[in-house]
């Protein structure tokens, strides 16, 4: 092993430089400067190259992390990129928005030993950004034409990942999406300071160049029926994500000035894309903002509010900091940018002046015994009520599926008790983890959050890849069965 490796004892973890908070809140640009080539190689060289790479098992895509860290440390950047993209259809996206502190970096052996994790995500982002600059990113591999045509409903990460793999199998692919742009959550749900939109757009263009057809503004279940889509294609993959926001159930919630997180973020992203702002689009400028929730969506909302010029921004969360589901890095960045956190606080009522929001009444909470999920359940503290002033209240309480049988007018689609599409482990090797599969309709598959439940982009990518493999197996089996029937 070369002199460039095993430097975790003598070399501290150093992520890319973070721009000062007072400067970065003035724009929607990414908050960290790019790694220099020497810095990326130096940080990659901290990898311990352990015999059992827990970082790899901590990654949903099972990326070959130690291999590409070694190549990066030794100056073989192109090889490192190729190793990275061999298992990940969007490494520069994952390098930016994956919660590495809960996945690969949390599992890093040297993190567990107290030396601080390798900056895996930052190196991954650096390698792919450099690959785009240097022209190392190859066109999508397109296999010999199979004669099959596959429909994908949803142009988010699961659908895009599945499309790329199905191109490699030689299948013609058509992607239908309700929005006017390709990318789904990556375009409209994630702010630019975490994921600039040109990064998604160039991935989309790569699929267009490979021959993937996109039908945008497609109302499946409405103007275009689900049966129409099935009739046009040999197989269908549903990858629509989960977009039904959980509802805040307190008095006054219907007042003007209470908005859902995705409506707020979509409006902000449309501003960034140069779209004309709708008259009723929510905006935080000059307002006292309260965001209710503790996940990454809540962090996106508070940090967007600051950048839009909110007078004050407060995040209200019913558990404590240690039990917050959002990324610790995101919480820290929000605090640096001036966001105030009210921990162990739960909304009780929206206060109004006429029809408009004037504030929020909240209760102090404490953590009681664990609930069915194993987490300590929040309990209200008697006499701990308090009021906060607000002009805009954003609810970021998570998302549920939108009831696909109703949305697509396809009542035969079966659901799980959680409301996700019921799928089977069709076509998987024995013991293979179930992530996506066939629905209750023959030839109709599901992938990503609509089958898994609200989760991470990296899981959607994995599910999309696995669903593509399943569809390929199913099509091959069907072709063989038809051939045998003809020969008989």
N, C-alpha and C positions, 0 to 999 in steps of 0.2 A: 504494500500500500504506500502511495507516494507521500512526499513531505507536505502536500497541500491539505491532508486530511487529519482528522482526530484532534482538532484544535479547540475543542470545547472547554478545556481547562485554562488555556492561555488566552483565549479570545472570547470576549463577552458578546452576548447577542446584541446586535445593533440594527433595528429595523430602519428603513429609509427615513430620512429627515421629515418630520411633521411640521408643516407650516404653522406659524404662530396663530393662535385662535383669533386674535383681533384682525388678522389679515384674511384668514380663510373664510370668515363669516361674511365677507364682503362679496363673495362670488360663489358659484356652484361648481367650481373646479375641484378635482381630487385633492384631498388634504395632505397627501404625502408626495414629496418629490420622487422621481424615479431613482432606482438604484443605479449607481455607476457600475461599469463592468468589473472593476477591481473589488468594489464593495460586495457585489453579488457573489463573486467567486470566493471572497474571504468568508462570508457568512455561510456559504454552502460547505466550506471546509470545516465548519464546526461539527458536521455530522459524525457520529461515532461509528457508522457503518456496522451497526450491531447485527448479530447473527439472526435474531428474530426481530424484524422491523415492525414494531408496534405502530409506527406512523402509518405504514401501509394498511394495516388492519383497521386503523382508526379512520381511514378514508373510505367513504361509500363506493368510490370508483376503484378502489384497490390500486391506486397509482403506484408505479415503481419508484417511489420517492428516493430511497437511498442511491439507486442507480443514477438518476439524473442529477442528484446533488453531487455525487462523485465526479461525474463528467463536467459539471459546472465548475467545481473547485479546481479541476485540472485544466481548465481553459478550453474544454471541448463543448462550447456553448451550443453549436448546432446539433450535435449528438444529444446533448442534454434536452434540448427542446423536442427533438424527435421522440425521445423516450417518454417525455411528458405527454405529448399529444397522442401517443399510441393508445393510451387508455382513457383519454379525456377529450371530448369534442370541443370543449371551451375552456382551456386552461387559464387564459387571461381573465375570464369572467370569474372562475373559481378563486383565482389568486386575489381578486379584489373583494368578493362578497361572501366567500365561505367563512363561517365562524371557526377559523383554524384553532382558536383557543379552546374550542370544545371538541375538535376532531383530531386532525393529524398532529398538531403541535401539542395538544393536551396529552396525546399518547406517546410523544417523543421520549425516548429513554433518558436522554440527558436532562430533559425537563423534570422527569421523576427523580433524578439524582441530585437535583438542586442547582444545576449549572445553567438553567434557562434553555428553553426550546430553540431549536434551529428555526430561523425565520422562513419556514417552508413556503408560505403563501407569497411572501414578497419576492422570493427567488423565482417561483413559478410565474408570477406576473412579469418579472423582468425578462425571463427567457422568451416568453411568447410575444411580448411587446417588441423585443429585439428581432424575433423571427419575422414579424410583419415588416419591420423597417428594412431588414436585410434581404427580404424576398425568399425566406426559407419556407414560408407557409405554402404548401402545395394545393392545387385544386382538389376538390372532393373526388375521391376515387369512385369511378362509375364502372360497375361490372358489366359483363356481356348481358344484353337484353334478355330478361326472363320471360317476357310476354305478359307479366302480371302488372296490374295497376292497383296501387294502394292509396286509400284516402286517410289523411290525418286531420282530425278536427281539433284545432288548437295549435297556434304558432308560437307557443312558449318553449321553455327549455326542453321539456320531455318530447314534444313534437319535433323540434328541430334536431335533437339528437337522434331520434328514431329515423328521421328522413335521411340524415347523412349515412347511417348504417344501411338503410334499405337501398340507397343509391349504389353502395358497394356491392350489394347482392344482385344488382341489375334490374330492380323493380322500378317502374314508373311511379312517381309520387306526386299527389296533389294535396296541398295543405289548405284547409278552409279555416278562416278566423273571422271572428265578429268585429275585430278592430280594423282601423285603417292603416296600421303599420305592423310589421313583422317583429315579434319578440315577446308579446304578452307582458307578463310581469316585469321582464327585463327592461322594457321600454317605458311602461306607464306606472309601475309600482315602485321602482328603485330610483332614488335621486341621483343626479349627475355627480355629486361629490363622492358617491360610492361607485358608480358605473356610468361613464360617459357614453352617450348613445351611439356614437360612431363605432364603438367597439362591437355593439350588437349588429349594427347595420352592415358592417363588413362581413360578419358571419352569415347574415341573411343573403347578401349578394353572392357569396361563395356557393350557396345552395342554388340560387337562381342560375348561376353560371353552369351548374351541374345538371340543369334541366328540370329542377323541381318547379312545379307550377303552384303559384299562390293565388287563391281566390279570397280576397279581403272583403270586409264589410259583408260577410256571408252570414245570413240569418238561418242557421240550420234548425229545423223544427218550425220555421215560419215560411218565408218565401221559398226556401229550398227545403224540402222534407227530408227527414232522416232516411226514409225508404228510397228517395231519389239517389242519395249518396251511396247507399248500399247497392243499388242497381247499377250504378256507373263503375263500381270498383270491385275488385276480387276480394279485398279485405279492408276493414276499417279500424283505425286506432283512434280512440277517444282520449284526448290529452288536454282537456279544457281547464285544468287547475281547479281551485276552489276560491270563489269570489263572493260568496254570500256572507256579508259581515254579521258577526254576532251583535245582538241588539242590547243596548243599555236600557234597563227597565227601571227607571226612576221617574218620579213626577217631573214634568216640564221638559222631557226629552224631545218633544216635537217642536220646540220653540225655534225661531229663526236664530241661527248662529250655532246650532249643534249639527256637526257634519261628520260623515263617516271617513275613516282614514283613507280609503282608496279613492274616494271622490276628491279629497284634498290633494293627495299625491299625484293623481292623474292630471288635475288642473295645473299643478306646479310643473310637471314634466312637459305638458303641452306648451306652457310658457317657454320652457327651455328649448323646445323644438321649433319655436317661432310661430305656433298656431295663434290665431286670433282668440283672445280671451272671451269666453262667454260672459254675459252680464251677471249671471248668478254664480259664477265660479268662485269657490272659497279662496280667500287670500288673507294672509296674516298681517299685512302691513298696518302699522299703527294700532294693533290690537293686543289686548291681554289674552294670552292663549293658554288653555289648559288641555293637555293630552292625557287621556285616560287609558292606561295599559302599560305593560312592562316588557313587551317583545321588541324585536328588531323593527317592526312596522311603527311602533310608538316612537322609537329612537329616530327613524326617518322623518316622522312628523315633527318632532320637537326641533330637530336640527334644520329642517326646511323652514319652519316658522321663524327661527332666528335669522336665517338668510333673507327672508322676505321682509324683514324689518319689524317684527313684533316688538311691542313695548316691553313685554315680559313673557316668558315661556316657562310653564310649570308642568312637570310630569307627575301624575298621581298614580300610585301603584299600591295594591292592597297587601302585598307581602314586603319583606325587607330586601335589601340589596343582594344579599347572598342567595336569595331564592328567585331572583329576577331571571326570566327565561331569555332575555336579550343578551347579546354579546357584551362581555365586560369591556372590550375595547370601544364599543359604540357608546356605552354609558359614560366611560371616562372622557371620550371626545365631546359628548354632549355637555358634561359638567364644565370642561375647559371653555366651551363656547357660551357659557352663561345660563344654561338651563338649570332651573331649580327643581329638585326632586322632593316630593312629599311621600316618604316611605310609610308603609303600614297605614294607608289611608284609602277609604273606599267611598265612592259617590253615593249620596243619599237623595239629592234632589237638585235639579237645575233651577237656579234663581232667575227670575225674569223681571223686566221693566216693560210693561206692555206685552208685545209679542216677541221682544228681543231678549237675548241672553244678557244677564247682568252679573252672573256669578255661579258658583257651585257650592252646595252644602255637602260636607263630607264628614265621615266618622273615623275616629282613630281605631286601629285594629291591633290585635296581637295574634301570634301564631299559636294555635292549639295542637291537639294530637293529629297525627297523619290521617289523611282521608284515603279513599280507595286507590288513588294514584300513588300513594306513598309519600306525598308532600304534606307538610304541616298545613292544616287548614286555617285560614284567617278567621278570627272571631272578633266581633265588635266589642270595643272597650266602653263600658257604660260611662256616660258623661263626657265623652271625648270628642264631641262634635265641634266643627269649626267651619267658617265660610271663607271662600276665596273669590276675589273679583275676577270677572272674565267677560270678554266680548265674543270670543270664539272658543268653542269646546269641540275637540276632535276625539272621537271614540275609536280606539285601536284595540279591540278586544279579541281579535282573531277571526278566522274565516271557516265557514262550513261549505260543503258542496251545494250547488244550486238545484238539486233534484233533477238529475239528467233525464229520468223517464218523462217528467213533465216538460222540461226544457226542449227535448227533442221529439216530444209527442210519441214516445216509444215505451209504453207501459210494460212491455215484456222485459225491459232491462231491470235486473234485480239489484237491490241495494243491501248493504250490510246494516246492522243496527246503528252504526255511526252516520249513515247516510251516504257513504262512499259507494262506488260501483263495486259489486261483488265480482271477483275474478277468481280463476282457478290457476293452479300451477301447471297448466297445459304445456307439454313439450319440454319440461325442464329435467335435467339430470337428477337422479335420486339425491336427496339431501340439499338441493340448491335452494337458497333463500328466496322466498316468494316476494316479489316486488311489483310485478304487473303480469297480466295474463288475459285469458279469454273471459268475456262477460257471459251472461246467460244466453246471448245470441250467437249462434255459430258464425265464426268469421269476423266477429266484432270484438276487439281487444280494448284494454284501457291501460293507461300508464300515467305516472306522476301523482299529483295530489288528489285527483279525482278518484283514484283507487287507493292511495295510501293514506289520505288525510293531509291536512296542512303540514308542510314540511319544508325542507331546504332545497335550493336550486340544485345542489350536487346530487341529492337523492332523485330529483326529477330527471336529471341527465342519465343517471344509472338506470332508472326504470325505463326510460325511452330506449336506451340501447338494448336492454333485455327484452322489451316488447318487440323490437324489430327482429331480434333473433327468433322469438316465438312465432311471429307472423311468417318469417321465412320458412321455418320448419313446417308450419301448417300448410302453407302454399305448396311446398314440395310434396308433402304427404297427399294433398288433394290431387295434385297433378299425377302422382304415381297411381292413386286409386282410379282416376279417370282412364289412365292408360291401360291399366289392368282390365277395366270394364270393357274397353273397346276391343282389346285382344281376345277376351273371352267370347 
